[in-house]
Each structure stands twice: as C-alpha cells, then as structure tokens.
C-alpha cells in the first residue's frame, strides 16, 4: 500500500473522533478481522496455514444535501494478515453516489447487482466453501455505474454497467441486472428472493435465481445458476442449497454446491457468538473437481471480530 493510501486511512481514523466541518454525521470507520488456523489438503498435498479471510478496513459516510437528496461514499481495503509482504492492502469497494426518492446511483469500484442479489444464502462466504469456488459471477469491478430503484412493495430493481475500459471486459461493455424482493437478513420479511443476469461481464453470461427463508427456525437457502463463456463454449448449470440453525449462542451450518463439468463441494460448520462483534467458528469443506484424482479438503478453526 503506498504512502498516500496509508495517510488516507490514518486521516480517516483520526476523523472518527472529531465532528466533521462538512458532514451531517461523523465519518464511520469500520472493519473486521477474520483469521483461521487450518489444514488445506489440495491436489494430494497437505499444508497448515494461519490465514486471513477477507479481513478489511474501510471508511464510509453520507451527507444530507437537502431536498430529499443525500450523497454517500465508501472506501474499503482488504487486509491480508497472512501475507509476508508489509504492503498487504488490496482494493475492495470504493465508490461515491447520490440517493433520493429516485433510488440510489453510484460510480466507482463496486459489486455488480448479480453479486449483490445472492443475499445471505452463502453460509461459508470468504472461506474454502465460498460459492465462488465453483460459480462465476462474484464480481467487484472498477469503472462501473450502478443504479437501484426505491422499494416498490418490497421489490427493488438494479442495474450495473461495466465500462469497456474495465480490465476484465476485454474492450466490450457489460451489463448486470437484478430484481430483488424482501430483506436479505430475513428480519423484516420471512423470505428473500432474487433473479439476476450478467451479459458479457468479466467474460461470462450468467443467469442466477436465489431464494432464502425460515422454516421452523431453520434458515434455508437455494440458488440455481447457468453460466457460459462469452468467447464460446457450452452453457453449464449448477445449484446450491444451504441451511443454518441457531441454538442459543451457537449457529450450526451446512451447504452443498454442484456445477456441471466443474465439480461439487460440501461444507459443515458452527459459529459460537462470544458477543455482538466477536465469534469463534469451525468448518470442514470437501471439494471434488472434475478430472481430479483426489478431493480437496479444508478444516479450520478461527475467530472473527467486527468493529
């Protein structure tokens, strides 16, 4: 990370203790550290690691412009605590936008609406069982414009435009569109559902449908996806099912994923909440890739603290 980025983050941390002369609210400094001790058995070779799983540091805020108009922004970096290099920051979401009765529009580096449409269905995000290990579409792209409509009876529509100058677009613009219903955290609605499509985004055309809800205290989720390379080739289909059940401070989790001609993966795990910002967790993931002689296996225990 260069000197400018370090200075920027240092300034943001100092600002959080002061009232901004310009912002309606102070800047929010936030982040999380997620670190695991785990054994990774990949392609028949085993290795023990202590690794960071998308740990991050960021600043975000909003400013009331009046007339029901608000400016908002986020600058976020991934922090890799396991990297031997001191320059261990990597860009994540970094954007600025306007929000009002018309909805929200933003420009910069951000998740596509197809990625956003997955909600909380992935019970092992950022770990070895993350759905992106077999599914395409987990894209956070620079040089994008995103617009999301206001809620219309619980439904929001969204579109992301990826400029042709984007490094993953190979000289062609791409579009991501989504329709999303309900609350991703299942606190305001009992069900969350979404359909989304990528057209020529990061080299793939994708159609994805996601649903999640609660049945007798069990949080159940499902996803169906079809994906095809823009450069040619057959369209392949895959699905994911997940479940989570809370018992006091413990959450038990399970997930299975399959993608045609690529492989399948299953994971089990448990989270133990020590407090609102802190949890201990353990997981086991087994992934079978098409044509591989041995299954890849991952087992780990870790701690996560959010601030």
ZAMARGU-4260 file (C-alpha; in steps of 0.2 Angstrom, whole numbers, plus 5000, padded with zeros to 4 digits):
<rodrens>
0) 5000/5000/5000 | 5008/5017/4995 | 5011/5032/5007 | 4995/5041/5000 | 4984/5026/5005
5) 4992/5025/5022 | 4989/5043/5025 | 4971/5042/5019 | 4967/5029/5032 | 4976/5037/5046
10) 4967/5053/5042 | 4950/5044/5042 | 4954/5035/5059 | 4958/5052/5067 | 4942/5060/5060
15) 4931/5047/5068 | 4934/5056/5085 | 4930/5073/5078 | 4915/5082/5071 | 4917/5085/5053
20) 4915/5103/5047 | 4906/5096/5032 | 4897/5080/5035 | 4880/5079/5043 | 4887/5064/5053
25) 4904/5059/5058 | 4914/5048/5046 | 4912/5029/5051 | 4927/5019/5052 | 4923/5000/5051
30) 4931/4984/5048 | 4933/4966/5053 | 4947/4953/5056 | 4944/4935/5051 | 4958/4924/5054
35) 4959/4905/5054 | 4971/4891/5058 | 4968/4877/5046 | 4974/4862/5036 | 4972/4863/5017
40) 4974/4847/5008 | 4974/4852/4989 | 4979/4840/4975 | 4986/4827/4987 | 4997/4839/4996
45) 4993/4845/5014 | 4998/4862/5022 | 4995/4870/5038 | 4991/4889/5037 | 4986/4903/5048
50) 4977/4914/5036 | 4966/4929/5034 | 4949/4928/5026 | 4944/4944/5018 | 4949/4954/5033
55) 4945/4973/5029 | 4946/4991/5034 | 4936/5005/5027 | 4928/5022/5029 | 4910/5027/5024
60) 4898/5041/5026 | 4884/5051/5020 | 4879/5070/5018 | 4862/5077/5018 | 4861/5089/5003
65) 4843/5094/5007 | 4828/5092/4996 | 4827/5073/5000 | 4845/5071/4992 | 4860/5063/5000
70) 4877/5060/4995 | 4886/5043/5001 | 4903/5035/4999 | 4914/5021/5004 | 4932/5017/5003
75) 4937/5000/5008 | 4953/4989/5008 | 4956/4971/5011 | 4970/4967/5024 | 4979/4951/5022
80) 4986/4947/5039 | 4994/4931/5032 | 5004/4940/5018 | 5023/4941/5021 | 5024/4957/5012
85) 5021/4973/5023 | 5011/4981/5008 | 4996/4969/5011 | 4982/4980/5007 | 4970/4977/4992
90) 4956/4987/4985 | 4938/4982/4988 | 4923/4993/4986 | 4927/5011/4983 | 4913/5022/4976
95) 4903/5038/4978 | 4884/5041/4974 | 4868/5050/4976 | 4852/5044/4985 | 4835/5051/4985
100) 4817/5047/4980 | 4823/5041/4963 | 4833/5027/4971 | 4852/5026/4973 | 4865/5029/4959
105) 4884/5026/4962 | 4900/5026/4952 | 4917/5018/4956 | 4923/5001/4961 | 4908/4990/4967
110) 4899/4974/4967 | 4888/4970/4952 | 4870/4969/4956 | 4871/4950/4951 | 4883/4948/4966
115) 4873/4958/4977 | 4857/4948/4973 | 4864/4932/4982 | 4860/4940/4999 | 4865/4929/5013
120) 4862/4912/5005 | 4881/4908/5006 | 4884/4901/5023 | 4903/4899/5020 | 4907/4916/5012
125) 4926/4921/5012 | 4930/4903/5017 | 4935/4887/5007 | 4917/4883/5004 | 4913/4900/4997
130) 4901/4899/4982 | 4913/4907/4970 | 4924/4892/4971 | 4913/4884/4958 | 4901/4898/4952
135) 4906/4913/4941 | 4898/4930/4944 | 4906/4935/4961 | 4912/4951/4953 | 4918/4968/4961
140) 4923/4979/4946 | 4931/4995/4944 | 4924/5008/4931 | 4906/5004/4935 | 4889/5013/4937
145) 4876/5005/4947 | 4858/5011/4949 | 4845/5003/4961 | 4827/5009/4962 | 4817/5013/4978
150) 4807/4998/4986 | 4791/4995/4977 | 4780/4984/4988 | 4796/4976/4994 | 4804/4974/4976
155) 4820/4983/4970 | 4827/4983/4953 | 4845/4986/4950 | 4857/4988/4935 | 4876/4989/4934
160) 4886/4995/4919 | 4904/4989/4917 | 4913/5001/4905 | 4923/4994/4891 | 4939/5001/4898
165) 4937/4989/4913 | 4952/4977/4914 | 4940/4962/4914 | 4929/4967/4900 | 4942/4965/4885
170) 4936/4980/4876 | 4917/4977/4877 | 4905/4984/4890 | 4895/4973/4901 | 4878/4974/4910
175) 4872/4966/4926 | 4853/4967/4930 | 4843/4960/4945 | 4826/4960/4953 | 4826/4958/4972
180) 4812/4955/4984 | 4812/4956/5003 | 4826/4958/5017 | 4842/4949/5015 | 4844/4947/5034
185) 4826/4940/5035 | 4822/4952/5049 | 4809/4962/5040 | 4802/4949/5029 | 4801/4930/5030
190) 4808/4927/5013 | 4821/4934/5002 | 4821/4930/4983 | 4830/4937/4968 | 4833/4934/4949
195) 4848/4941/4941 | 4858/4941/4924 | 4875/4946/4918 | 4878/4950/4900 | 4896/4950/4895
200) 4903/4954/4912 | 4920/4948/4916 | 4920/4936/4901 | 4903/4927/4906 | 4885/4927/4903
205) 4876/4921/4918 | 4858/4919/4924 | 4855/4916/4943 | 4840/4914/4954 | 4841/4914/4973
210) 4829/4911/4987 | 4830/4911/5006 | 4818/4909/5020 | 4815/4902/5038 | 4805/4886/5041
215) 4803/4881/5059 | 4818/4891/5065 | 4829/4884/5051 | 4836/4896/5039 | 4835/4888/5022
220) 4843/4894/5005 | 4844/4889/4987 | 4852/4895/4971 | 4852/4890/4953 | 4864/4896/4941
225) 4868/4894/4922 | 4884/4901/4915 | 4893/4902/4898 | 4909/4910/4892 | 4907/4925/4881
230) 4921/4918/4870 | 4911/4902/4866 | 4908/4885/4874 | 4893/4876/4881 | 4881/4883/4894
235) 4883/4874/4911 | 4871/4873/4926 | 4873/4872/4944 | 4864/4873/4961 | 4867/4877/4979
240) 4857/4873/4995 | 4861/4879/5012 | 4854/4878/5030 | 4858/4886/5047 | 4850/4883/5064
245) 4853/4894/5079 | 4854/4886/5097 | 4857/4900/5109 | 4874/4907/5105 | 4878/4893/5093
250) 4874/4893/5074 | 4875/4876/5065 | 4878/4877/5046 | 4878/4866/5031 | 4880/4869/5012
255) 4881/4858/4996 | 4885/4865/4979 | 4887/4857/4962 | 4892/4864/4945 | 4891/4854/4929
260) 4908/4849/4922 | 4917/4858/4936 | 4913/4848/4952 | 4904/4849/4968 | 4908/4854/4986
265) 4900/4852/5003 | 4903/4861/5020 | 4898/4859/5038 | 4902/4871/5052 | 4897/4880/5068
270) 4898/4898/5074 | 4899/4902/5093 | 4895/4920/5097 | 4905/4927/5111 | 4897/4945/5110
275) 4889/4955/5097 | 4905/4959/5087 | 4915/4943/5091 | 4913/4925/5086 | 4923/4909/5086
280) 4920/4896/5072 | 4925/4880/5065 | 4922/4872/5047 | 4925/4857/5036 | 4924/4858/5017
285) 4927/4844/5004 | 4928/4849/4986 | 4928/4837/4971 | 4934/4844/4955 | 4930/4836/4938
290) 4945/4826/4932 | 4955/4827/4949 | 4961/4811/4957 | 4959/4817/4975 | 4946/4828/4983
295) 4952/4844/4991 | 4949/4845/5010 | 4949/4860/5021 | 4947/4860/5040 | 4949/4876/5051
300) 4945/4885/5067 | 4945/4904/5068 | 4940/4920/5076 | 4931/4935/5069 | 4930/4952/5077
305) 4920/4967/5069 | 4922/4985/5073
</rodrens>
